[in-house]
Amino acid sequence: MQVSHNYSLKTHNTFGFDVLAEHFTRSANVAELQRALAWAKSRQLPVFILGAGSNSVFTADVAGLVIQMDFRQLEFLAPNRTGAAVIAGAGVDWHWLVQQCLQKQRYGLENLALIPGSAGAAPIQNIGAYGRELSDFLTAVEILDRTTGDVRLLNHEQCLLGYRDSLFKSDQGRDLIVLAIHLNLAVQDKPLCHYASLAQSLDSAGIDNPDSQTVFEHVCAIRRQKLPDPAEIGNAGSFFKNPVVSADQLKSLLSNHPEAPHYPQNDGCHKIAAGWLIEKAGWKGYRRDRVGVHADQALVLVNHGGGSGQQIATLAADIQRDIEQKFHIALEAEPGIY
Ligand code: EPU
């Protein structure tokens, strides 16, 4: 097992923060992962499991052992009555997986194109975009339980998937390491394109009945237009979740701001567009030191280069306080802040 010491994580987090891992290693299979965990245990070191670092904000150097998940297996199973299974290792790049599925005529993931990160991170925050969520396709997650050392499969229900939420974000799930995800994809090319900006994009190109490849291309184009590419400007996608409020809270917001975008949920609550709240409060395009709020999508905080996780965390806290004061709505950060 190869371990690096005082290893820079700058290229291992999409914000590009230059923090050090006290110790760093990669694991490509269960045996390697077990060896790495044992190495840390024998030295009484904490362990930090890292994917592609697209949902982590490092405010300081990371003590203990950082294990980067490098499981790269990808299996396409033969179709059955309900679709076709695909199994992807935790270290598989998400966007590459979306492309491979389309090439193999496995459909559904096209709405989730260009989401930065790895397949193993996808169930943790139940990634979602343009009318689809991972939970629409996820049948099981293979995990290693750090408390017992067991490797087992959790089914869809056991993963407790919600809006940008899952078992893996909760206290009960914190010791579970995602090894691989199991998806059930469609074999018929019938894309979903009702999401407002996607429907508009297809409409303005005069496309009535798009195939999944066309939806993939439009999703990529919309994302490239609105969202900064982490390879150019450090970011972790949406920094805040869209808040879900009660009918009374929505009524009070709309009495002052009838134009506020809102979306009904199944339980009588309403989702509010956090990007709209942040823009309305005047933060869009705001810059402080080396960090700021993206000029084209206020939900995304950015590192203009040379910024720190501490600066981002302070900016995020200031935005949360301001939104609370102006709209009486609490914004919850989406990435993990360490
Ligand atoms: N809006 C503004 N100002 C902004 C941003 C958005 O007024 O600066 C308004 C838009 O005009 C629209 C509404 O807010 O009326 C929703 O905007 P958009 O469709 O861009 O989606 P979003 O709610 O801002 C969510 C996800 C994104 C995902 C898009 C598309 C969350 C936290 N974010 O953003 O996911 O790509 O929908 O489905 O749910 C991510 O999680 O990292 C991410 C990028």
Residues whose N, C-alpha, C, O or C-beta is under 5 A from the ligand:
A	BS01	EPU	G128 A129 Y130 G131 A236 G237 S238 F240 K241 N242 P261 A273 G275 W276 E279 D296 Q297 A298 L299
